[in-house]
Structure formats: C-alpha cells, structure tokens
Amino acid sequence: MKIVLLLPALFFFTKAFAQEYQLRGKVTDVNDNPLPGVNIFRTKLPRSGSQTDENGQFVLNFPEEGQYELTFSHISYTTRKVNVKIGTSITDLHIVMEESGFGLDEVVIVSNRDKETRAEVPSSISVLTSKQIDQIKQYSNVVSDIVARIPGVSLANNRQQTRGQKLRGRSMLVLVDGIPQSTPLFVTDNLNYLDPSAIERIEVVKGSTSIYGNGAQGGIINYITKKGNTSRKMESHTNIGASSFLVKPDHTAGMQVSQFFNGQAGKVNYIIGGSYKQFGIMRSAKGEISSPRDGIGESEWYNLFSKIGFNMGNGYGLELMYNYFGNNQKSQLQQVPGMYGETPALGVFGERDPGLTGQGVKYNHNLRLSLNKTNIFKNTDLTATYYLQKYRTIYASYSYYTDLSQGYIGGQPELTSDQKGLRVNFNSDYVLSDRFKGNIIYGLDILSNKTAQPMADGRLFAPEMDMKNYAGYLQVKAKIDDFIFKGGGRYEIINISVDDYTTIYRDNGEITDGGLDINGGKLDYNAFTFNLGVRYNKLKFLQPYASFSQSFSVGELGRILRIATDPDIISENIRDTKAVITDNLELGLEGRLTRKIRYGVNYFINKQKLGTTYTINPQTNFFELSRLPEKIYGAEFELNVIVNTKLDLDLSLSTIEGKTDNNDNGQFNDSEDEYIDSSRISPSILRGDINYKITPEWHVNLAGTYIGNRDKFQANEGGGYTYGHAPVNNFFLANLFTSYQLTSSTRLMVGIENLFNKDYYPLISQWSARDEDYIKGNGINCKVSVSIKL
C-alpha cells in the first residue's frame, strides 16, 4: 500500500519562513524554584503548545501579532490562564504557579487526540510524569515496571515478556507517540517497546475506547517521548549508573549509561541520544540464582532515539521521530525446573543448550513523520502523520514443540510485525456563545500490517496475516456552562489475507497434536463503535462523570489460527474468527476536598458477547479456545494528600473480577458459569507513595505495593492446577528512591528494589502452575546513578 506518497501532497499548503513572533518565559513555584514539565498551550486558535525544560524555561512561536490566551498546567499545581499581547519579535514572561493538590487541570493528549485538561474528560485517565518516571526507573528495570504503578494495571512479572500484565483484565493498545505497538493480529504480551530514558510521560486511558481503533479492549497506554529544550541552543544530559544485589552479590553487577543532546537552533529544535544497559544474574531474597527463562538477567538493552522539529512559519510545523529498541539475553546459565508449590526454578552455571537462541526483542524500529498546520481553514488545525514500525521478538523455549521425526527438540516461537500507516486528523473549534462552545475532531486512519509467528528453527508456528485497515472517526465535545458532553464514533473496514499453512506439530509427552493442513483465504470485518460521556464540574469537591464506550478487536487471530482444528476455519469465517466488541460502562467521581486533598473513585463494568478465553484442556494439556460471553467489573480509588511543603502522600486501591457465561443465557451467576482465570484477572492491589523533601536538595520517595489473594478454582484429582487456575497468595513489596542535588548540574540518585528483602513469587509464577515458570522475584538490590546536565 503506497500510502507513503499521500503525505508529501499535503505540503502543497506550505508557506515557509513567514514572519513569526516569539514568546520566551520561565515558570516557577511560589518559592521561585523552576518548574520543569509544565504544559503550555494557546487556548484559542491558532493552537500550539510547548513544555518547560529542566530550568522552567519555554519558548512559544506565534504566526502574527495580537492578543492570545495561554494555559499553563502541571500536576499538583493550579492551572493558570494568562492573556499576552504579542507585538514585538521577542517577549519575556514570568509565571508563578501555586500547588493545588492533584492535577485535575493537567493537560492530557491521548484520550481525544487533542490537548485537554483531565477535568474535561468523562472517563478515568492516569498520568505518570517525568519526575515519577525518573523515580521509578531508579529501582525498576524496564517500562513494564513503571506502568505497573498505575491503578488498574496488573503487576509486572519480572521478565522480558509481560505475559499476564493487563489493563482492567483485558489487552490494551500500546502507542509510542501515537504509533501502535501492539500488533492487531496477536497480543505480544510485551509492554517493553522502548527504554524509559526516551520517555517524557505516560498517559493511560482506562476502559475500552474506539478513538484509536482496533485493539483497545482494556484501554490505551501512550508512551510520549521527550522533546528538545527550546530555550537553549544545546543542552547535554548524561546519566551513569551501577547496580548490584545485596545478598550474595557475586555475578549480579550491572551498569547503565545514557547520553542525550537537545536544544534549538533557529527554527529547528532537536533531541538525540541513546542508552545502554547490562544486567548481571538475578537472585532471590535468599540469594538463589533465578532461572534465566524469559529473564532480564544476563541481558543487554539498547535504545537510540532522535526527534527533530522544524518550525516552517505561518503555522506550519514538521516533526520527525525515530526510535530503535532491542535487547538480548546472553545467559551462561542452565535452566533447572522447579516443582510448583515446593521448590523454585533456578539457574546453575554450566554449558547452555547451544540450540537456544537469545531471548528478547531483536529490534523495534519506529519512524514517525508529522505535519502540523494551525488554522488550515477557519478555526481548524490539521495533523497528518505517516509512520512505520518493524518489530521482532523471540520467546523462551517450550518442550512441547518437540518433533523427533524431524529432529526438533523443543522450539522457540518468534513474533514479527511490519506495519505502516497514515493518520489525518482535523480539530475544529466552535463557539456558539460564552456558555456553549467546544470542538469537533474527525479524520481518517489507514494501516497496513503483516504479522507472522515463525519458530527460531525455521518451522511455521502461525501463518503470516496480511491486514489492510481503513477507518473514519468523529468526536464531538460540547462545554455548556459546567457540563461537558462528549460523543463520537468510528467505522472500521478490515481485510485480512492468510495463505495455506500447516499447524505445528505438538507433543506433551502423552498426546500429539497439530500437523493439520489449513486452507487459506480472506477474512473481512466491518464494525461501527461509538462512545458517549458526560461530566459535571460545578463543584470542585464533587465532579461526577459517566461514560459508555466500545472497542473493536479482531481478537488474537494468531493464536486462533495456530491451534486451528478446522481446515476451513478461514474461508467459512466461523465463530472462532469473529471479531470482539467490548462494551464498557464507567461511573466516577473526582474532586478536591481542600486545596491539598484530592480524591477519585470509579466503578466500571465491561462485557463481550463473544470473548476470547484460552484454557488448558485437562485431557490433552493443550490450549483450547472458547468464544464465551464475558463480564469484567471492578472499582478503583485514588487519594492524594499534600501534608505540607515537604510531605505528600498518594494512595490507590484497585479491585477487579470477571466471569464467563458458560451456558450463554445472559446470566453470569449460574452454577455452570466460571471465573476468568488469573492470567487476566489480578488480585486486589493497594499502592502507596510517601514523598518527603528532607532539604531542598534531598528528596526521598518510599513506594509500597500490597497484592491480595485470589483463589477461585479447584485443584484437579491429582492435586494440581491447570494454567491460570492456581491460587495467588498475598505479599507486600517496598521500594526506595532518594536523590541529592550535589550542584546545580549534578544529581546523585539511589534506588533500592525490595527494600525489606521479601522472599516471594511474582503473580505469574503462582497462577501459571508450571514447574519451569515457578521463579522467585528479585531480592533486595541497589542502583546508584549520577545525572549531569550541562
């Protein structure tokens, strides 16, 4: 699909190098401390935005003279709206912001493809700021650990692949600057698509949504990458760190280094840099060497990132972003399977199986080219984006892919994805009166994706699926006095082609399966999904909202096809290959009880008439698919308290449950109905953070997580459990972060994971009930880093 040719045609409108005016400024708190990460945008058209750098400085460009209203927002600070008069080439501005509790006024982007405050969104949204990311990544290894701090997201599993980490019990659509990372044909079970060093903030929309299209059953996670500092010609940021386990530290030493350069030269702003990480072996709280299976230990992680923005004048802007990410495990350990419920799976030094290929993401290339034009026609902005992604990952080895007749002992599945797409988005403001105004967002998405699952040894695991996706969407927001109404829809057209293939041979030691010839063909999907929402903001202490939303997904087609038992599953378009529509209802309250106390609570329920539940057949011990109706429901609570200028507290609780309607009678409480397994439904999770400023230079953060119990399934006759059905026992973990500002440019940071050295098994080790997966979590370990900005 030659959609790459469409974007250059948009440059016809360009009138480059027109006269522009600049506004330079600085944002501080009431104590004159600079505030980095403040979002700044022009409230009215022509609309554009910026963000303060580490020194609180910013630059905004204006196409013409006149009066403009600017909005300044930052989490935990009261949003300010300021009118400025632009009439000279350079104007300076100093903004002082006051702490407010929690950022209901914080600007988010992902929910509506537009910049808007959280108080304008009638659904649950969570944001992790650059400050929070810097803290968490000091004691956590990868992005999946950082995302796990968000209420509604399951805990990370301490492995490269994040199998079992769901958003409200369902798969989520993962984006990097709006580029889809999750393949639409197979859930990759991976949230680690880039290194945290390249991320500015993470925005999460919870609940099914259609605004970004196929795959957002549980919601959206958008990794927003860093931007260049527009207030300096060049800035350097260096981070160097070393890590080690504190119990039996032998062979556990690791290191990391990252280097970024950014700035602005004339009309060009830029950021370029990269990071490298190397991990030693992982040990449990007792000093046992953890099994290398799908592990982070003995691996190397790479990330290269660049972003260049060009202000072309007359409201035109061009931005090019590229990110490369990869990791590779080079283990010198042999795997020693444990015994579920009794002894952990371990690693021992010795000659590793030479037939095993290093596990990990071999590459993840993301390229995005965006053209922005403010006021392309009356009160309307345009954003056109062309993107590419190439992805390949290799999983752990599984013994049941043994085929002795062909000389194969076990097998390692891979996943490859090659996609390109074009998004054209229009945003039109309207004002009917001072009391009635809003905006309309509409556009077109085009996506071409090829996904396949070969084995590392060359066999075919799942066939190549060639998808063409076309979609149009419309979203309307209306602000009427203190009410905010939202509604919109999206129409999807998806065509998928699959060639003839043969299912892979499987052998669990007792029963063999696979080797079935499947006829290729085409699958066509058409679907309309919509969303409605309302929010009432009259009272600061009580702001209720309600929303209904839908998502569309072709399900996990790759998994369906690789275990197919019907030769005509594709051509007949039978029940197994039908699409998944998720209906999501959410009711919530947010507000500030005082300027220093903020809360949020919500209840959600989502249903699928045709779900995708995979269970282990106890007779064959192979996965089987059931397309049963599903219902998932739960609640989330958040509380933020600013005790004083030195101390603030955060607390959140999330609880969730889910069931399948096994007799398909519309009820979920019959004796035949079953709970959804724990690979998707997490126990209740209580999270807490204590942030304390000992001195202006010395900050401390203590983060704790309590995971509850979940025991919904009976053991089989032999006393064992099938995959996902084993009980989960509670545990508590604590992590510590502290930093000290040595000089104006140098900061020392220390992070300690598992502060109290808890001996525990992560969730996947418990619910999977597999001997080879019965791996303990990390024991106490420490990372020391130095950050230098010049």
Secondary structure by P-SEA (a helix, b strand, c coil): ccaaaaaaaaccccccccbbbbbbbcccccccccccbbbbbccccccccbbbcccccbbbbbccbbbbbbbbbcccccbbbbbbbbcccbbbbbbbbbbcccccccccccccccccccccccbbbbbbcaaaaaaaaacccccccccccccccccccccccccccccccbbbbbbcccccccccccccccccccccccccbbbbbcccccccccccccbbbbbbbbbccccccbbbbbbbbbbbbcccccccccbbbbbbbbbbccccccccccbbbbbcbbbcccccccccccccccbbbbbbbbbbbbcccccbbbbbbbbbbbccccccbbbbbbccccccccccccccccccccccccbbbbbbbbbbbccccccbbbbbbbbbbbbbbbbbbbcccccccccccbbbbbbbbbbcbbbbbbbbbbbcccccccbbbbbbbbbbbbbbbbcccccccccbbbbbbbbcbbbbbbbcccbbbbbcbbbbbbbbbbcccccbbbbccccccccbbbbbbbbbbbbccccccccccccccbbbbbbcbbbbbccaaaaaaaaccccccccccccccbbbbbbbbbbbbbbbcccccccccccbbbbbcbbbbbbbcccccbbbbbbcbbbbbbbbbbbbbcccccbbbbbbbbbbcccccccccccccccccccccccccccbbbbbbbbbcccccbbbbbbbbbbbbbbccccccccccccccbbbbbbbbbbbbbbbcccccbbbbbbbcccccccccccccccccccccccccccbbbbbbbbbcc
